[in-house]
């Protein structure tokens, strides 16, 4: 199989943070590794790049075992957090760095600069570029030698929100246009779900779930994954003959015994259903979160496109779509 394959990876520093991790990045796909700070995301990238030695495990790139191969011979491109451009070289020379003479002359650099929207910036110095432009140059430099895989270590984290969204879209388009295989690590759920073909959620040093963004969000493997990849309303519940009772009503679910019911805030529709009082409204621009108190005192959050409700007003809430049930006492 072509692409990047990680098998049974154990790695860390004083103690392993990766504990038998398995991961497959198919050729031509962008896979986002999602997890909280300290879960081993950057360690995974460093091991794949050859910058940190694993305790055990196997890494293959397009069928080649990378064990013992130094970083410069692995055929891997890296886009670090801050771009890390050479300050004494202009944009063209930064992108061309590491290419042989023929590749420098065949138009590859100009082609990539056009692809990342910097076709007229070849003579600029890094100090003359914005943070977003520097990241575009870093991506072009990583793509230039046509590596087997591109590794991206939270490359948008230092940018403001508006620029992050624009750059994410452009990076995704550039990777698709070149057919590159890429592995992105991030702690940002919105980023992972919005840019990747597949998302790998890291928990306790292993991949808890690998799937499309839609699968990860709508069909999480367990409660821990569900709570990490989006906002949720949860209730303790007991399944009796395929249904559970909650403060929001009775629902048909799959499973049995004690556990927790999970409902996404966008499933809570306002206007009809169970009586509720508005406690708070948080406006986000494109939508709003409405904090509600039900008659029994239970508080829930609804995510709506727009609302004229104000704290203290009465409304009603109903659930749209299926709810999820997870057996057990916790994530």
C-alpha positions as CSV (number, residue, x, y, z in Angstrom):
1,X,0.0,0.0,0.0
2,X,1.3,3.5,-0.9
3,X,1.1,6.4,1.5
4,X,2.4,6.6,5.1
5,X,1.8,3.7,7.4
6,X,2.7,3.8,11.2
7,X,2.5,0.5,13.1
8,X,2.7,-0.1,16.8
9,X,4.6,3.2,17.4
10,X,6.0,3.7,21.0
11,X,7.8,6.9,21.5
12,X,8.3,9.7,24.0
13,X,10.9,11.3,26.2
14,X,11.2,10.3,29.9
15,X,8.0,8.2,29.5
16,X,6.3,7.2,26.2
17,X,3.5,9.5,25.1
18,X,2.7,7.3,22.1
19,X,1.8,3.8,23.3
20,X,1.4,1.5,20.3
21,X,0.0,4.0,17.8
22,X,-1.3,2.7,14.5
23,X,-2.1,5.2,11.6
24,X,-2.6,5.0,7.9
25,X,-2.3,8.1,5.7
26,X,-3.5,7.0,2.2
27,X,-1.6,8.4,-0.8
28,X,-3.0,11.8,-1.9
29,X,-5.0,12.3,1.3
30,X,-4.8,15.0,4.0
31,X,-5.1,13.4,7.4
32,X,-5.5,15.6,10.5
33,X,-4.2,14.3,13.8
34,X,-6.4,15.9,16.5
35,X,-5.7,15.9,20.2
36,X,-5.2,18.1,23.2
37,X,-1.8,19.6,24.1
38,X,0.6,16.9,25.4
39,X,-1.0,14.0,23.7
40,X,1.9,13.2,21.4
41,X,1.0,14.9,18.2
42,X,4.3,16.7,17.7
43,X,6.2,13.6,18.9
44,X,4.5,11.7,16.1
45,X,5.6,14.2,13.5
46,X,9.2,14.2,14.8
47,X,9.4,10.4,14.8
48,X,8.1,10.2,11.2
49,X,10.5,13.0,10.1
50,X,13.4,11.1,11.7
51,X,14.1,13.8,14.3
52,X,13.3,11.6,17.3
53,X,14.0,7.9,17.7
54,X,11.1,5.7,18.6
55,X,11.3,3.0,21.3
56,X,9.6,0.6,19.0
57,X,7.3,0.4,16.0
58,X,7.6,0.6,12.2
59,X,7.1,3.5,9.8
60,X,6.7,2.9,6.1
61,X,6.5,5.5,3.3
62,X,5.2,4.3,0.0
63,X,6.4,0.8,0.9
64,X,9.8,1.8,2.1
65,X,10.8,1.1,5.7
66,X,12.2,4.3,7.2
67,X,14.1,2.7,10.1
68,X,17.6,4.0,10.2
69,X,17.2,6.4,7.3
70,X,18.3,10.0,8.2
71,X,15.8,12.9,7.9
72,X,17.3,14.3,4.7
73,X,16.9,11.1,2.8
74,X,13.4,10.2,3.9
75,X,11.6,12.2,1.2
76,X,9.6,14.1,3.6
77,X,8.6,17.8,3.5
78,X,8.0,19.8,6.7
79,X,5.9,22.9,7.3
80,X,6.7,24.1,10.8
81,X,4.5,26.4,13.0
82,X,6.4,29.6,12.2
83,X,7.4,29.0,8.6
84,X,11.2,29.0,9.5
85,X,12.3,30.6,6.2
86,X,15.9,31.4,5.6
87,X,16.0,35.2,6.4
88,X,19.0,35.9,4.0
89,X,17.3,34.3,1.0
90,X,14.5,35.8,-1.1
91,X,11.2,33.9,-1.7
92,X,12.4,32.2,-4.9
93,X,15.6,31.0,-3.3
94,X,13.8,29.8,-0.2
95,X,11.5,27.6,-2.3
96,X,14.4,26.4,-4.5
97,X,16.5,25.5,-1.6
98,X,17.4,21.8,-1.8
99,X,16.4,21.4,-5.4
100,X,19.0,20.3,-8.0
101,X,20.0,22.5,-10.8
102,X,17.6,21.0,-13.4
103,X,14.6,21.4,-11.0
104,X,15.5,25.0,-10.4
105,X,15.5,25.7,-14.1
106,X,12.3,23.8,-15.2
107,X,9.8,26.3,-13.8
108,X,8.9,24.2,-10.7
109,X,9.5,27.2,-8.3
110,X,7.4,29.6,-10.4
111,X,4.6,27.0,-10.7
112,X,4.5,26.5,-6.9
113,X,4.5,30.3,-6.1
114,X,1.6,30.7,-8.5
115,X,-0.2,27.8,-6.8
116,X,0.1,29.4,-3.4
117,X,-0.8,32.9,-4.6
118,X,2.6,34.4,-4.5
119,X,3.6,34.5,-8.1
120,X,4.7,38.1,-7.9
121,X,6.6,37.8,-4.7
122,X,9.7,35.9,-5.8
123,X,12.1,38.8,-5.1
124,X,10.7,39.6,-1.7
125,X,12.6,38.9,1.5
126,X,11.0,37.0,4.4
127,X,11.0,40.1,6.5
128,X,8.8,41.8,3.9
129,X,6.1,39.1,4.1
130,X,3.1,38.8,6.5
131,X,2.8,35.7,8.7
132,X,0.3,34.1,6.3
133,X,2.6,34.8,3.3
134,X,5.5,33.2,5.1
135,X,3.5,30.1,5.7
136,X,2.6,30.0,2.0
137,X,6.2,30.1,1.1
138,X,7.0,27.4,3.6
139,X,4.3,25.2,2.0
140,X,5.7,25.8,-1.5
141,X,9.2,25.0,-0.3
142,X,8.0,21.7,1.3
143,X,6.2,20.8,-1.9
144,X,9.0,21.7,-4.3
145,X,11.0,18.4,-4.2
146,X,7.8,16.3,-4.6
147,X,8.1,14.5,-1.2
148,X,6.4,11.3,-0.3
149,X,4.5,13.1,2.5
150,X,4.2,16.7,3.9
151,X,4.2,17.1,7.6
152,X,2.5,20.2,9.0
153,X,2.8,21.1,12.7
154,X,0.0,23.4,13.6
155,X,1.0,25.8,10.8
156,X,-2.0,28.2,11.3
157,X,-1.8,28.6,15.1
158,X,0.0,32.0,15.1
159,X,-2.4,33.6,12.6
160,X,-5.5,35.6,13.4
161,X,-8.9,33.9,12.9
162,X,-9.8,35.5,9.5
163,X,-6.4,34.7,8.0
164,X,-6.4,31.2,9.4
165,X,-9.7,30.4,7.5
166,X,-8.3,31.8,4.2
167,X,-5.0,30.0,4.5
168,X,-6.6,26.7,5.4
169,X,-8.7,26.8,2.3
170,X,-5.7,27.7,0.1
171,X,-3.4,25.1,1.6
172,X,-6.1,22.4,1.1
173,X,-6.4,23.5,-2.6
174,X,-2.7,23.5,-3.1
175,X,-2.3,20.0,-1.7
176,X,-5.1,18.7,-3.8
177,X,-3.7,20.4,-7.0
178,X,-0.3,18.7,-6.5
179,X,-1.8,15.3,-5.3
180,X,0.4,15.6,-2.2
181,X,0.0,13.2,0.8
182,X,-0.1,15.3,4.0
183,X,-0.3,14.8,7.8
184,X,-1.5,17.8,9.8
185,X,-1.4,17.9,13.6
186,X,-3.7,20.3,15.4
187,X,-5.6,20.8,18.6
188,X,-8.3,22.8,16.8
189,X,-11.4,20.7,16.2
190,X,-12.9,23.2,13.7
191,X,-9.6,23.1,11.7
192,X,-9.4,19.3,11.7
193,X,-13.0,18.8,10.7
194,X,-12.9,21.6,8.1
195,X,-9.7,20.8,6.2
196,X,-9.0,17.1,6.3
197,X,-10.1,14.1,4.3
198,X,-9.6,11.9,7.3
199,X,-9.3,12.8,11.0
200,X,-7.4,10.7,13.6
201,X,-8.3,11.5,17.2
202,X,-5.5,10.8,19.6
203,X,-6.3,9.7,23.2
204,X,-4.0,8.0,25.7
205,X,-1.2,7.6,23.2
206,X,-3.2,5.8,20.5
207,X,-5.6,6.6,17.7
208,X,-9.0,6.3,19.3
209,X,-10.8,6.8,16.0
210,X,-9.8,7.4,12.3
211,X,-12.6,8.4,9.9
212,X,-14.0,11.1,7.8
213,X,-14.9,14.4,9.5
214,X,-18.5,13.5,9.2
215,X,-18.0,10.1,10.8
216,X,-15.9,11.5,13.6
217,X,-18.6,14.1,14.5
218,X,-21.8,12.1,13.8
219,X,-20.7,8.6,14.8
220,X,-17.9,9.0,17.4
221,X,-16.3,5.7,18.6
222,X,-16.8,6.6,22.3
223,X,-17.9,9.4,24.6
224,X,-14.3,10.7,24.9
225,X,-14.1,11.3,21.2
226,X,-17.6,12.7,21.1
227,X,-16.9,15.3,23.8
228,X,-13.5,16.3,22.2
229,X,-14.7,17.0,18.6
230,X,-17.6,19.3,19.4
231,X,-20.0,20.8,22.0
232,X,-22.4,18.4,23.5
233,X,-25.3,18.1,25.9
234,X,-25.1,14.9,28.0
235,X,-27.4,13.2,30.5
236,X,-26.9,10.1,32.6
237,X,-29.4,7.5,31.4
238,X,-30.5,3.9,31.5
239,X,-31.6,2.1,28.4
240,X,-34.8,0.1,29.0
241,X,-36.2,-1.8,26.0
242,X,-34.4,0.3,23.5
243,X,-35.3,3.8,24.9
244,X,-34.1,6.3,27.5
245,X,-35.8,9.0,29.5
246,X,-34.1,12.4,29.7
247,X,-35.2,15.9,30.8
248,X,-35.7,16.6,27.0
249,X,-38.0,13.6,26.5
250,X,-37.8,9.9,25.7
251,X,-35.6,8.7,22.8
252,X,-35.0,5.5,21.0
253,X,-31.3,4.5,21.1
254,X,-29.0,1.6,20.4
255,X,-27.4,-0.1,23.4
256,X,-28.4,-1.3,26.8
257,X,-27.7,-0.6,30.5
258,X,-26.4,2.5,32.2
259,X,-24.5,5.2,30.3
260,X,-24.9,8.7,28.9
261,X,-27.0,10.2,26.2
262,X,-25.3,12.8,24.0
263,X,-27.1,15.5,22.0
264,X,-25.4,18.2,19.9
265,X,-26.5,21.8,20.7
266,X,-27.5,22.4,17.0
267,X,-30.1,19.6,17.5
268,X,-32.0,21.6,20.0
269,X,-34.7,23.6,18.2
270,X,-36.4,26.5,19.9
271,X,-40.1,27.5,19.8
272,X,-42.0,24.2,20.5
273,X,-41.6,21.3,22.9
274,X,-40.6,21.3,26.5
275,X,-40.9,24.6,28.3
276,X,-37.7,26.5,29.1
277,X,-36.4,29.8,30.3
278,X,-33.5,31.7,28.6
279,X,-30.6,32.1,31.0
280,X,-28.1,33.7,28.6
281,X,-27.5,34.3,24.9
282,X,-24.0,34.3,23.4
283,X,-23.8,35.8,20.0
284,X,-21.0,34.4,17.7
285,X,-21.8,36.4,14.5
286,X,-22.8,33.6,12.2
287,X,-24.9,31.9,15.0
288,X,-25.7,32.1,18.7
289,X,-25.6,29.8,21.7
290,X,-28.7,30.0,23.9
291,X,-28.4,28.7,27.5
292,X,-31.7,27.4,28.7
293,X,-33.1,26.3,32.0
294,X,-35.8,23.5,31.8
295,X,-38.7,23.3,34.3
296,X,-36.8,20.7,36.4
297,X,-33.8,23.0,36.7
298,X,-31.6,21.2,34.1
299,X,-29.6,23.6,31.9
300,X,-28.9,22.9,28.3
301,X,-27.3,24.8,25.4
302,X,-28.9,25.3,22.0
303,X,-27.0,26.4,18.9
304,X,-29.2,28.4,16.5
305,X,-28.6,30.5,13.4
306,X,-30.2,33.6,14.9
307,X,-32.4,34.6,17.8
308,X,-34.2,37.6,19.2
309,X,-34.6,35.9,22.6
310,X,-33.3,37.7,25.7
311,X,-32.4,36.4,29.2
312,X,-35.5,35.9,31.3
313,X,-37.8,35.2,28.3
314,X,-39.7,31.9,28.0
315,X,-39.5,29.6,25.1
316,X,-39.7,25.8,24.4
317,X,-37.1,23.3,23.1
318,X,-37.4,20.1,21.1
319,X,-34.7,17.7,19.8
320,X,-34.3,17.1,16.1
321,X,-32.6,13.9,14.8
322,X,-31.2,10.9,16.5
323,X,-29.4,11.0,19.8
324,X,-26.3,9.0,20.8
325,X,-26.0,6.6,23.7
326,X,-22.6,5.5,25.2
327,X,-22.6,2.8,27.8
328,X,-20.5,3.1,30.9
329,X,-19.7,5.8,33.5
330,X,-17.4,8.1,31.6
331,X,-15.2,8.8,28.5
